[in-house]
Amino acid sequence: MEKKQVQLSTDTVICFDVSGSMEAKDFTPNRLEAAKSVVIDFIEKMESNRMAIVLFSGFAFTQSPLTFDTEILKNLLRDVKIGMVRISGTAIGSALGVALNRFKSKDISKQKVIVLLTDGENNRGLSPMKYAEMAKKAGVKIYTIGMGTPEGYSFSQRGPFGRTYSQKTTLNEELLRKIAKMTGGKYYYGSNENELKKAYREIAELEKKKVKTIKKRVFYPRYRLITLILLIFLIFEVFVIWRKEFIYL
């Protein structure tokens, strides 16, 4: 019998908004690049925990499943660009739904967290509150982070047939607060890059504190000891036979 230390990590899914409004230049050089830089730093702080990335605009998809490989996650995030999701809009509900599907483990001792970053309001797909309720039942905590302004931001976007049209996005802080509150998380308003960094830093500190180290008893069956003894005798016997043959030669 042996006592072994086992670390239980936090499984975290990063939901990252790549809608057209993320090109807004109220951050340097724009919202998208500023957010990428901050989230890459967050990934480094959460090292030794499994993480996944879900990108969303008018619909959502998994860019990376849960993995311990932080280098892959950071490289994938560096390659993120506006237009990776062809359908315009902001489907927060879809992003949460895809994120929830990433948690397949039945290990109840693990913390399960979603960190959602968006600069808009839900205007496509199913209601985010439906998925927030599902997350609550599954024991998944959702942290929400809002960029942009509640007053809204107007921008031009090229459609699938090359036509350019104007669109306005408005940050729905009330919705983000409700999602976070329902699941035991917290809402953060990233009004600038420093506030954005502060939000992700706090989330990393909160979740890393909850990573547990437990002592697990490992039992080794007695037959292993018997097998080892027999193996030693066999090696000794082979040596004796070889020595006798060598002497007679």
BAKOL-195994 format. One record per residue (C-alpha): residue number from 1; z, y, x; residue in one letter. Coordinates in nm, 3 decimals, always signed. Each point is the difference from the previous one (the first is absolute). Example, Ala and Ser with C-alpha at 12.3 -4.5 7.8 and 13.67 -1.06 7.14 Angstrom:
2
{pos:1 up:+0.780 north:-0.450 east:+1.230 code:A};
{pos:2 up:-0.066 north:+0.344 east:+0.137 code:S};
END
This chain:
249
{pos:1 up:+0.000 north:+0.000 east:+0.000 code:M};
{pos:2 up:-0.087 north:+0.346 east:+0.127 code:E};
{pos:3 up:+0.046 north:+0.351 east:-0.137 code:K};
{pos:4 up:-0.318 north:+0.203 east:+0.003 code:K};
{pos:5 up:-0.046 north:+0.371 east:-0.078 code:Q};
{pos:6 up:-0.273 north:+0.078 east:-0.251 code:V};
{pos:7 up:-0.118 north:+0.354 east:-0.079 code:Q};
{pos:8 up:-0.113 north:+0.074 east:-0.355 code:L};
{pos:9 up:-0.263 north:+0.275 east:+0.001 code:S};
{pos:10 up:-0.105 north:+0.257 east:-0.257 code:T};
{pos:11 up:-0.343 north:-0.065 east:-0.151 code:D};
{pos:12 up:-0.169 north:+0.337 east:-0.050 code:T};
{pos:13 up:-0.333 north:+0.081 east:-0.165 code:V};
{pos:14 up:-0.144 north:+0.341 east:+0.086 code:I};
{pos:15 up:-0.210 north:+0.143 east:-0.287 code:C};
{pos:16 up:-0.228 north:+0.268 east:+0.144 code:F};
{pos:17 up:-0.207 north:+0.245 east:-0.206 code:D};
{pos:18 up:-0.359 north:+0.045 east:+0.128 code:V};
{pos:19 up:-0.134 north:+0.207 east:-0.290 code:S};
{pos:20 up:-0.232 north:+0.296 east:+0.066 code:G};
{pos:21 up:+0.282 north:+0.255 east:-0.032 code:S};
{pos:22 up:+0.155 north:-0.141 east:+0.319 code:M};
{pos:23 up:-0.262 north:+0.205 east:+0.187 code:E};
{pos:24 up:+0.187 north:+0.318 east:-0.097 code:A};
{pos:25 up:+0.075 north:+0.215 east:+0.304 code:K};
{pos:26 up:+0.345 north:+0.122 east:-0.099 code:D};
{pos:27 up:+0.118 north:-0.248 east:+0.270 code:F};
{pos:28 up:-0.137 north:-0.007 east:+0.356 code:T};
{pos:29 up:-0.280 north:-0.103 east:+0.033 code:P};
{pos:30 up:+0.014 north:-0.127 east:-0.361 code:N};
{pos:31 up:+0.229 north:-0.200 east:-0.229 code:R};
{pos:32 up:-0.152 north:-0.336 east:+0.091 code:L};
{pos:33 up:+0.030 north:+0.035 east:+0.378 code:E};
{pos:34 up:+0.350 north:+0.148 east:-0.020 code:A};
{pos:35 up:+0.115 north:-0.285 east:-0.226 code:A};
{pos:36 up:-0.158 north:-0.263 east:+0.227 code:K};
{pos:37 up:+0.186 north:+0.137 east:+0.302 code:S};
{pos:38 up:+0.335 north:-0.003 east:-0.184 code:V};
{pos:39 up:-0.048 north:-0.349 east:-0.145 code:V};
{pos:40 up:-0.098 north:-0.141 east:+0.342 code:I};
{pos:41 up:+0.331 north:+0.135 east:+0.131 code:D};
{pos:42 up:+0.175 north:-0.165 east:-0.297 code:F};
{pos:43 up:-0.160 north:-0.335 east:+0.086 code:I};
{pos:44 up:+0.134 north:+0.028 east:+0.356 code:E};
{pos:45 up:+0.350 north:+0.072 east:-0.131 code:K};
{pos:46 up:-0.015 north:-0.305 east:-0.230 code:M};
{pos:47 up:-0.099 north:-0.236 east:+0.282 code:E};
{pos:48 up:+0.138 north:-0.355 east:-0.041 code:S};
{pos:49 up:-0.053 north:+0.027 east:-0.377 code:N};
{pos:50 up:-0.300 north:-0.136 east:-0.188 code:R};
{pos:51 up:-0.229 north:+0.270 east:-0.140 code:M};
{pos:52 up:-0.322 north:+0.020 east:-0.202 code:A};
{pos:53 up:-0.242 north:+0.281 east:-0.084 code:I};
{pos:54 up:-0.157 north:+0.068 east:-0.340 code:V};
{pos:55 up:-0.263 north:+0.275 east:-0.030 code:L};
{pos:56 up:-0.081 north:+0.162 east:-0.331 code:F};
{pos:57 up:-0.207 north:+0.265 east:-0.168 code:S};
{pos:58 up:-0.168 north:-0.091 east:-0.332 code:G};
{pos:59 up:+0.101 north:-0.360 east:+0.065 code:F};
{pos:60 up:+0.216 north:-0.176 east:+0.259 code:A};
{pos:61 up:-0.050 north:-0.274 east:+0.258 code:F};
{pos:62 up:+0.200 north:-0.164 east:+0.278 code:T};
{pos:63 up:-0.103 north:+0.120 east:+0.343 code:Q};
{pos:64 up:+0.253 north:-0.228 east:+0.172 code:S};
{pos:65 up:+0.230 north:-0.272 east:-0.137 code:P};
{pos:66 up:+0.362 north:-0.021 east:+0.115 code:L};
{pos:67 up:+0.017 north:-0.039 east:+0.376 code:T};
{pos:68 up:+0.235 north:+0.056 east:+0.293 code:F};
{pos:69 up:-0.293 north:+0.125 east:+0.213 code:D};
{pos:70 up:+0.056 north:+0.375 east:+0.008 code:T};
{pos:71 up:-0.296 north:+0.059 east:+0.234 code:E};
{pos:72 up:-0.245 north:-0.139 east:-0.256 code:I};
{pos:73 up:+0.157 north:+0.213 east:-0.274 code:L};
{pos:74 up:-0.021 north:+0.317 east:+0.208 code:K};
{pos:75 up:-0.361 north:-0.064 east:+0.101 code:N};
{pos:76 up:-0.101 north:-0.068 east:-0.361 code:L};
{pos:77 up:+0.168 north:+0.320 east:-0.112 code:L};
{pos:78 up:-0.174 north:+0.203 east:+0.272 code:R};
{pos:79 up:-0.334 north:-0.118 east:-0.142 code:D};
{pos:80 up:+0.080 north:+0.115 east:-0.355 code:V};
{pos:81 up:-0.249 north:+0.255 east:-0.136 code:K};
{pos:82 up:-0.070 north:+0.178 east:-0.325 code:I};
{pos:83 up:-0.260 north:-0.197 east:-0.193 code:G};
{pos:84 up:+0.130 north:-0.346 east:+0.093 code:M};
{pos:85 up:+0.070 north:-0.039 east:-0.372 code:V};
{pos:86 up:-0.327 north:+0.078 east:-0.177 code:R};
{pos:87 up:+0.152 north:+0.076 east:-0.341 code:I};
{pos:88 up:+0.150 north:+0.349 east:-0.021 code:S};
{pos:89 up:+0.331 north:+0.079 east:-0.163 code:G};
{pos:90 up:+0.361 north:-0.097 east:+0.061 code:T};
{pos:91 up:+0.108 north:-0.342 east:-0.124 code:A};
{pos:92 up:+0.371 north:-0.006 east:+0.080 code:I};
{pos:93 up:+0.064 north:-0.287 east:-0.241 code:G};
{pos:94 up:-0.268 north:-0.213 east:+0.165 code:S};
{pos:95 up:+0.147 north:+0.071 east:+0.343 code:A};
{pos:96 up:+0.344 north:-0.115 east:-0.114 code:L};
{pos:97 up:-0.150 north:-0.310 east:-0.163 code:G};
{pos:98 up:-0.183 north:-0.102 east:+0.319 code:V};
{pos:99 up:+0.312 north:+0.073 east:+0.206 code:A};
{pos:100 up:+0.217 north:-0.221 east:-0.221 code:L};
{pos:101 up:-0.244 north:-0.287 east:+0.049 code:N};
{pos:102 up:+0.066 north:+0.016 east:+0.375 code:R};
{pos:103 up:+0.354 north:-0.133 east:-0.052 code:F};
{pos:104 up:-0.050 north:-0.375 east:-0.028 code:K};
{pos:105 up:+0.315 north:-0.115 east:+0.177 code:S};
{pos:106 up:+0.284 north:-0.133 east:-0.215 code:K};
{pos:107 up:+0.258 north:+0.081 east:+0.266 code:D};
{pos:108 up:+0.241 north:+0.212 east:-0.205 code:I};
{pos:109 up:+0.191 north:+0.110 east:+0.310 code:S};
{pos:110 up:-0.291 north:+0.213 east:+0.118 code:K};
{pos:111 up:-0.028 north:+0.366 east:-0.096 code:Q};
{pos:112 up:-0.328 north:+0.082 east:-0.173 code:K};
{pos:113 up:-0.116 north:+0.361 east:+0.010 code:V};
{pos:114 up:-0.308 north:+0.200 east:-0.100 code:I};
{pos:115 up:-0.060 north:+0.344 east:+0.155 code:V};
{pos:116 up:-0.254 north:+0.191 east:-0.209 code:L};
{pos:117 up:-0.171 north:+0.314 east:+0.132 code:L};
{pos:118 up:-0.225 north:+0.204 east:-0.231 code:T};
{pos:119 up:-0.114 north:+0.359 east:-0.052 code:D};
{pos:120 up:-0.116 north:-0.039 east:-0.360 code:G};
{pos:121 up:+0.084 north:-0.127 east:-0.344 code:E};
{pos:122 up:-0.089 north:-0.333 east:-0.154 code:N};
{pos:123 up:-0.336 north:+0.033 east:-0.177 code:N};
{pos:124 up:-0.142 north:-0.351 east:+0.021 code:R};
{pos:125 up:+0.117 north:-0.353 east:-0.075 code:G};
{pos:126 up:+0.316 north:-0.115 east:-0.172 code:L};
{pos:127 up:+0.325 north:+0.195 east:-0.029 code:S};
{pos:128 up:+0.200 north:+0.013 east:+0.326 code:P};
{pos:129 up:+0.322 north:-0.028 east:-0.203 code:M};
{pos:130 up:-0.104 north:-0.349 east:-0.111 code:K};
{pos:131 up:-0.015 north:-0.110 east:+0.363 code:Y};
{pos:132 up:+0.320 north:+0.189 east:+0.080 code:A};
{pos:133 up:+0.172 north:-0.208 east:-0.266 code:E};
{pos:134 up:-0.146 north:-0.319 east:+0.150 code:M};
{pos:135 up:+0.123 north:+0.111 east:+0.344 code:A};
{pos:136 up:+0.349 north:+0.057 east:-0.136 code:K};
{pos:137 up:+0.010 north:-0.353 east:-0.147 code:K};
{pos:138 up:-0.125 north:-0.145 east:+0.328 code:A};
{pos:139 up:+0.260 north:+0.189 east:+0.203 code:G};
{pos:140 up:-0.261 north:+0.214 east:+0.176 code:V};
{pos:141 up:+0.102 north:+0.353 east:+0.089 code:K};
{pos:142 up:-0.262 north:+0.276 east:-0.010 code:I};
{pos:143 up:+0.020 north:+0.318 east:+0.207 code:Y};
{pos:144 up:-0.247 north:+0.268 east:-0.110 code:T};
{pos:145 up:-0.128 north:+0.286 east:+0.213 code:I};
{pos:146 up:-0.202 north:+0.289 east:-0.140 code:G};
{pos:147 up:-0.236 north:+0.220 east:+0.201 code:M};
{pos:148 up:-0.182 north:+0.306 east:-0.125 code:G};
{pos:149 up:+0.119 north:+0.240 east:-0.269 code:T};
{pos:150 up:+0.096 north:-0.030 east:-0.366 code:P};
{pos:151 up:-0.235 north:+0.296 east:-0.065 code:E};
{pos:152 up:-0.297 north:-0.211 east:+0.099 code:G};
{pos:153 up:-0.280 north:+0.005 east:+0.253 code:Y};
{pos:154 up:-0.373 north:+0.039 east:-0.073 code:S};
{pos:155 up:-0.251 north:-0.180 east:+0.220 code:F};
{pos:156 up:-0.364 north:-0.111 east:+0.002 code:S};
{pos:157 up:-0.092 north:-0.366 east:+0.008 code:Q};
{pos:158 up:-0.331 north:-0.179 east:+0.029 code:R};
{pos:159 up:-0.070 north:-0.253 east:-0.272 code:G};
{pos:160 up:-0.165 north:-0.345 east:+0.041 code:P};
{pos:161 up:-0.349 north:+0.149 east:-0.065 code:F};
{pos:162 up:+0.037 north:+0.285 east:+0.250 code:G};
{pos:163 up:+0.097 north:+0.264 east:-0.255 code:R};
{pos:164 up:+0.284 north:+0.234 east:+0.100 code:T};
{pos:165 up:+0.254 north:+0.096 east:-0.262 code:Y};
{pos:166 up:+0.327 north:+0.192 east:-0.012 code:S};
{pos:167 up:+0.330 north:-0.168 east:-0.071 code:Q};
{pos:168 up:+0.361 north:+0.107 east:-0.018 code:K};
{pos:169 up:+0.300 north:-0.211 east:+0.089 code:T};
{pos:170 up:+0.359 north:+0.077 east:-0.095 code:T};
{pos:171 up:+0.309 north:-0.163 east:+0.145 code:L};
{pos:172 up:+0.201 north:-0.168 east:-0.277 code:N};
{pos:173 up:+0.352 north:+0.023 east:+0.141 code:E};
{pos:174 up:+0.161 north:-0.106 east:-0.328 code:E};
{pos:175 up:-0.184 north:-0.334 east:+0.004 code:L};
{pos:176 up:+0.087 north:-0.067 east:+0.364 code:L};
{pos:177 up:+0.367 north:+0.077 east:-0.068 code:R};
{pos:178 up:+0.004 north:-0.241 east:-0.296 code:K};
{pos:179 up:-0.157 north:-0.282 east:+0.201 code:I};
{pos:180 up:+0.250 north:+0.042 east:+0.283 code:A};
{pos:181 up:+0.300 north:+0.034 east:-0.229 code:K};
{pos:182 up:-0.088 north:-0.309 east:-0.207 code:M};
{pos:183 up:-0.016 north:-0.222 east:+0.309 code:T};
{pos:184 up:+0.298 north:+0.142 east:+0.190 code:G};
{pos:185 up:-0.217 north:+0.188 east:+0.248 code:G};
{pos:186 up:-0.033 north:+0.371 east:+0.068 code:K};
{pos:187 up:-0.265 north:+0.271 east:-0.042 code:Y};
{pos:188 up:-0.091 north:+0.229 east:+0.290 code:Y};
{pos:189 up:-0.215 north:+0.311 east:-0.009 code:Y};
{pos:190 up:-0.204 north:+0.036 east:+0.319 code:G};
{pos:191 up:-0.083 north:+0.369 east:-0.029 code:S};
{pos:192 up:-0.094 north:+0.012 east:+0.370 code:N};
{pos:193 up:-0.027 north:-0.236 east:+0.295 code:E};
{pos:194 up:+0.365 north:+0.042 east:+0.101 code:N};
{pos:195 up:+0.120 north:-0.090 east:-0.350 code:E};
{pos:196 up:-0.236 north:-0.297 east:+0.001 code:L};
{pos:197 up:+0.142 north:-0.122 east:+0.331 code:K};
{pos:198 up:+0.353 north:+0.048 east:-0.128 code:K};
{pos:199 up:-0.075 north:-0.210 east:-0.310 code:A};
{pos:200 up:-0.140 north:-0.297 east:+0.191 code:Y};
{pos:201 up:+0.274 north:+0.025 east:+0.263 code:R};
{pos:202 up:+0.269 north:-0.019 east:-0.268 code:E};
{pos:203 up:-0.165 north:-0.297 east:-0.170 code:I};
{pos:204 up:-0.022 north:-0.184 east:+0.333 code:A};
{pos:205 up:+0.368 north:+0.067 east:+0.072 code:E};
{pos:206 up:+0.109 north:-0.107 east:-0.348 code:L};
{pos:207 up:-0.194 north:-0.327 east:+0.006 code:E};
{pos:208 up:+0.068 north:-0.097 east:+0.361 code:K};
{pos:209 up:+0.373 north:+0.020 east:-0.070 code:K};
{pos:210 up:-0.045 north:-0.272 east:-0.260 code:K};
{pos:211 up:-0.157 north:-0.250 east:+0.239 code:V};
{pos:212 up:+0.255 north:-0.278 east:+0.030 code:K};
{pos:213 up:+0.081 north:-0.243 east:+0.278 code:T};
{pos:214 up:+0.153 north:-0.324 east:-0.124 code:I};
{pos:215 up:+0.137 north:-0.305 east:+0.180 code:K};
{pos:216 up:-0.173 north:-0.315 east:-0.102 code:K};
{pos:217 up:+0.133 north:-0.346 east:+0.076 code:R};
{pos:218 up:-0.264 north:-0.232 east:+0.135 code:V};
{pos:219 up:+0.080 north:-0.373 east:-0.011 code:F};
{pos:220 up:-0.171 north:-0.231 east:+0.245 code:Y};
{pos:221 up:-0.005 north:-0.369 east:-0.108 code:P};
{pos:222 up:+0.183 north:-0.245 east:+0.230 code:R};
{pos:223 up:-0.314 north:-0.207 east:+0.055 code:Y};
{pos:224 up:-0.125 north:+0.270 east:+0.233 code:R};
{pos:225 up:+0.282 north:-0.072 east:+0.243 code:L};
{pos:226 up:-0.065 north:-0.375 east:-0.021 code:I};
{pos:227 up:-0.372 north:+0.058 east:+0.060 code:T};
{pos:228 up:+0.078 north:+0.208 east:+0.309 code:L};
{pos:229 up:+0.228 north:-0.273 east:+0.143 code:I};
{pos:230 up:-0.264 north:-0.269 east:-0.060 code:L};
{pos:231 up:-0.264 north:+0.217 east:+0.164 code:L};
{pos:232 up:+0.219 north:+0.038 east:+0.311 code:I};
{pos:233 up:+0.048 north:-0.379 east:+0.017 code:F};
{pos:234 up:-0.376 north:-0.054 east:-0.036 code:L};
{pos:235 up:-0.076 north:+0.240 east:+0.287 code:I};
{pos:236 up:+0.264 north:-0.175 east:+0.214 code:F};
{pos:237 up:-0.151 north:-0.343 east:-0.078 code:E};
{pos:238 up:-0.350 north:+0.114 east:+0.092 code:V};
{pos:239 up:+0.134 north:+0.137 east:+0.328 code:F};
{pos:240 up:+0.176 north:-0.329 east:+0.086 code:V};
{pos:241 up:-0.314 north:-0.207 east:-0.074 code:I};
{pos:242 up:-0.218 north:+0.235 east:+0.206 code:W};
{pos:243 up:+0.250 north:-0.018 east:+0.294 code:R};
{pos:244 up:+0.002 north:-0.380 east:-0.002 code:K};
{pos:245 up:-0.380 north:-0.017 east:+0.004 code:E};
{pos:246 up:-0.011 north:+0.252 east:+0.285 code:F};
{pos:247 up:+0.248 north:-0.208 east:+0.210 code:I};
{pos:248 up:-0.202 north:-0.322 east:-0.047 code:Y};
{pos:249 up:-0.315 north:+0.177 east:+0.110 code:L};
END
